[in-house]
Amino acid sequence: MGQCSIYRHPFSKLFKSLVRPHIEYGVPVWFPYKVKDIYEVENVQKQATKQVRSLRHLNYKQRLIKLNLPTMKYRRHQGDMIEVFKILHGIYDTDSTEGILQLAQNTRTRGHSLKMTTQSSRLELRRNCFSVRVVKPWNSLPEAVVSSPSVKVFEA
């Protein structure tokens, strides 16, 4: 066992439990869509992974693979899809989520039974709003995924 394997596990655990929650807090509402903001959020994880001395010589993508960490962009996308799943499957109180997402009326098109309609938007700010930005990725998921029996199965 080299020095690399000694520090990988504790670092990943510490990062996931102490740092990442601060980075991801409020992301469903405040979604970083500007290049500068995306870079700054990702840079926090990038700088943190450099703290593992045995991995400093590797580039960012390689460090993430060694530490078994996804990019922050992937985590945001994953979080969005989990929220959509919870809303559409009634896991949240329906009074508080009513009208956020609109299911497509035409179910004869390709794809799954929970397709959503795309809401038009002129402004960039509106295009990055939760109810607009999640439609395309959600509609591209296969039927087996969107009809998962539970959140845990959907996440897997």
C-alpha positions in Angstrom: 0.0 0.0 0.0 1.5 3.3 -1.1 0.9 6.8 0.3 -1.7 7.4 -2.4 -4.1 4.7 -1.1 -3.6 5.9 2.5 -5.0 9.4 1.8 -7.6 8.8 -0.9 -10.3 7.3 1.3 -10.2 9.8 4.1 -9.9 12.7 1.7 -12.9 11.7 -0.3 -14.9 11.1 2.9 -13.9 14.5 4.4 -14.5 16.3 1.1 -17.9 14.7 0.6 -19.1 15.4 4.1 -17.5 18.8 5.0 -16.9 20.7 1.8 -19.2 19.6 -0.9 -22.4 20.4 1.0 -21.3 24.0 1.2 -20.6 24.1 -2.5 -23.9 22.5 -3.5 -26.2 24.3 -1.0 -28.9 26.1 -2.9 -27.8 25.0 -6.3 -31.3 24.0 -7.4 -32.3 27.6 -6.9 -29.1 29.4 -7.7 -27.9 27.4 -10.7 -24.5 28.6 -11.9 -24.9 29.0 -15.6 -22.3 31.7 -16.3 -18.9 30.5 -17.3 -17.3 32.4 -14.5 -19.6 31.0 -11.9 -19.2 27.4 -13.2 -15.4 27.8 -13.2 -15.4 29.1 -9.6 -17.6 26.3 -8.3 -15.5 23.6 -10.1 -12.3 25.3 -9.0 -13.1 24.7 -5.3 -13.1 20.9 -5.9 -10.1 21.2 -8.3 -8.0 23.0 -5.6 -9.2 20.6 -2.9 -8.1 17.5 -4.9 -4.6 19.0 -5.2 -4.2 18.7 -1.4 -3.6 15.0 -1.8 0.1 15.1 -2.3 0.4 11.8 -4.1 -2.1 12.9 -6.8 -0.7 16.5 -7.4 1.2 15.4 -10.5 -2.1 14.2 -12.2 -4.5 16.4 -14.1 -7.9 17.3 -12.6 -9.8 14.5 -14.5 -7.3 11.9 -13.4 -7.5 13.1 -9.8 -11.3 12.8 -9.8 -11.1 9.2 -11.1 -8.5 8.2 -8.5 -10.6 9.8 -5.7 -13.9 8.5 -7.1 -15.4 11.9 -7.3 -17.7 13.2 -10.1 -17.4 16.8 -11.5 -19.5 19.4 -9.9 -21.3 19.9 -13.2 -22.3 16.2 -13.2 -23.5 16.5 -9.5 -25.7 19.5 -10.5 -27.2 17.6 -13.4 -27.8 14.5 -11.2 -29.4 16.6 -8.4 -31.8 18.2 -11.0 -32.9 14.8 -12.3 -33.5 13.5 -8.8 -35.6 16.6 -7.9 -37.7 16.1 -11.1 -38.2 12.4 -10.2 -39.4 13.4 -6.7 -41.8 16.0 -8.1 -43.3 13.9 -10.8 -43.7 10.8 -8.5 -45.4 12.8 -5.8 -42.7 12.4 -3.1 -43.0 16.0 -2.2 -46.2 17.6 -1.0 -48.3 18.2 -4.2 -49.5 21.6 -3.1 -46.0 23.0 -2.9 -44.9 21.6 -6.3 -48.1 22.0 -8.3 -47.5 23.8 -11.6 -43.7 23.7 -11.5 -43.4 21.0 -14.2 -45.9 20.4 -17.1 -46.3 16.9 -18.5 -46.8 16.7 -22.2 -50.4 16.1 -23.3 -49.4 14.2 -26.5 -48.2 10.8 -25.2 -47.9 9.2 -28.7 -44.4 10.7 -29.3 -41.2 8.8 -28.8 -39.8 8.4 -25.3 -41.3 7.7 -22.0 -44.7 8.3 -20.4 -43.5 11.2 -18.2 -42.3 13.5 -21.0 -42.6 17.2 -20.1 -43.4 20.1 -22.4 -40.8 22.7 -23.1 -41.6 26.1 -21.9 -40.4 28.9 -24.2 -38.2 31.6 -22.8 -36.6 34.7 -24.2 -34.2 35.6 -21.4 -31.1 33.6 -20.5 -32.0 33.9 -16.9 -35.3 32.2 -17.5 -33.7 29.4 -19.6 -31.6 28.5 -16.6 -34.6 28.4 -14.3 -35.2 24.9 -12.8 -38.5 24.3 -14.6 -37.0 25.1 -18.0 -33.5 23.7 -17.8 -34.5 20.2 -16.6 -37.0 19.4 -19.5 -34.5 18.4 -22.2 -32.3 16.1 -20.0 -35.4 14.5 -18.4 -37.1 13.8 -21.7 -33.9 12.1 -23.0 -34.0 9.5 -20.2 -35.2 6.0 -21.0 -38.6 4.7 -19.8 -36.9 2.2 -17.4 -35.2 5.0 -15.6 -38.1 7.4 -15.2 -40.4 4.7 -14.0 -38.1 3.5 -11.3 -39.9 2.3 -8.2 -37.9 4.4 -5.8 -35.5 7.3 -5.6 -32.6 5.0 -4.6 -33.3 2.8 -7.7 -33.5 6.0 -9.9 -30.2 7.3 -8.5 -28.4 4.0 -9.3 
